[in-house]
Amino acid sequence: MEMFNWDVAPGMKEKAEPKVKVIGMGGGYAERQQDGINNDLREYNVMITVPKEEADPIDDFLTRHNAVKSFLWREPNRNRLITVVCSSWATTVMSEHKTITATFKEVVA
């Protein structure tokens, strides 16, 4: 499995939305249960700003994985190695740099 080795800019957003089953019990009562073993997988909105000539390898990497094939990434908040897919990305071209914004979704291999 390939490793995503580029540094992301500060200010990354991390989204947590645990999957939960809710069973209505009547009278306003409900029981909540964790939905599955891995119910708390995270989503990260990252940004990478590099000189123009360094942006193509990043785009090539993400295109090669094509939102299907997972890759390894070191999550900077907790410094843990996780498996993710990149579901979308966009490039902003500036005079000397390119900024790539991407959404990484944590997956279980």
C-alpha positions in Angstrom: 0.0 0.0 0.0 1.4 3.4 -1.0 2.0 6.2 1.5 0.9 9.8 1.0 4.1 11.7 2.0 3.2 15.4 1.5 2.7 17.7 4.4 -0.7 19.3 4.9 -1.1 23.0 5.8 -2.2 24.0 9.3 -5.9 24.4 9.8 -7.0 21.0 8.6 -10.6 20.2 9.5 -11.4 16.8 11.1 -15.0 15.6 11.1 -16.3 12.9 13.4 -19.8 11.4 12.9 -20.1 8.1 14.8 -22.6 5.7 13.3 -25.3 4.9 15.8 -28.5 2.8 15.7 -31.4 4.4 17.4 -34.3 2.3 18.6 -37.5 4.2 19.6 -39.0 2.8 22.8 -42.1 5.0 22.9 -42.9 7.8 25.3 -39.9 9.7 24.1 -37.4 7.1 25.2 -34.8 5.7 22.8 -31.9 3.2 23.0 -28.7 4.1 21.2 -26.2 1.5 20.1 -22.9 1.7 18.2 -23.5 0.6 14.6 -20.7 -1.8 13.8 -17.2 -2.4 15.1 -15.6 0.6 13.3 -18.4 3.2 13.8 -16.1 6.2 14.4 -14.1 6.6 11.2 -13.0 10.2 10.5 -13.1 12.6 7.6 -10.3 15.1 7.0 -10.4 18.2 4.8 -6.7 18.9 4.0 -4.8 21.6 2.0 -1.4 21.2 0.4 0.3 24.3 -1.0 3.4 23.6 -3.1 5.4 25.3 -5.9 3.7 24.7 -9.3 6.2 22.1 -10.4 5.6 19.9 -7.3 1.8 19.8 -7.7 1.6 17.3 -10.6 3.0 14.3 -8.5 0.3 14.9 -5.9 -2.4 15.0 -8.5 -1.0 11.9 -10.2 -1.0 10.1 -6.8 -4.6 11.0 -6.1 -5.7 10.2 -9.7 -3.9 6.8 -9.5 -5.9 5.9 -6.4 -9.1 7.3 -8.0 -11.2 7.4 -4.8 -11.2 3.6 -4.8 -7.8 2.4 -3.8 -6.8 3.2 -0.2 -3.4 4.6 0.9 -1.6 5.3 4.1 -1.4 8.7 5.6 0.0 10.0 8.9 -2.7 12.0 10.5 -1.0 15.1 12.0 -3.3 15.8 15.0 -2.5 12.4 16.7 0.5 11.4 14.6 -1.1 8.0 13.9 -0.8 6.1 10.6 -4.3 5.5 9.1 -5.7 4.1 5.9 -7.7 6.6 3.8 -9.3 7.1 0.4 -9.4 10.5 -1.2 -13.0 11.0 -2.4 -12.4 14.5 -4.0 -9.8 17.1 -4.6 -9.5 20.5 -6.3 -6.5 22.6 -7.4 -6.2 26.3 -7.2 -3.5 27.8 -9.4 -1.7 30.9 -8.2 1.3 32.8 -9.8 4.0 30.5 -8.4 2.2 27.9 -6.3 -0.7 25.5 -6.5 -3.0 24.7 -3.6 -4.7 21.3 -3.6 -7.6 20.8 -1.3 -8.7 17.3 -0.7 -11.1 15.2 1.4 -9.5 12.1 3.0 -11.9 9.5 4.4 -10.6 7.0 6.9 -11.4 3.4 5.9 -10.8 -0.1 7.3 -8.4 -1.4 4.6 
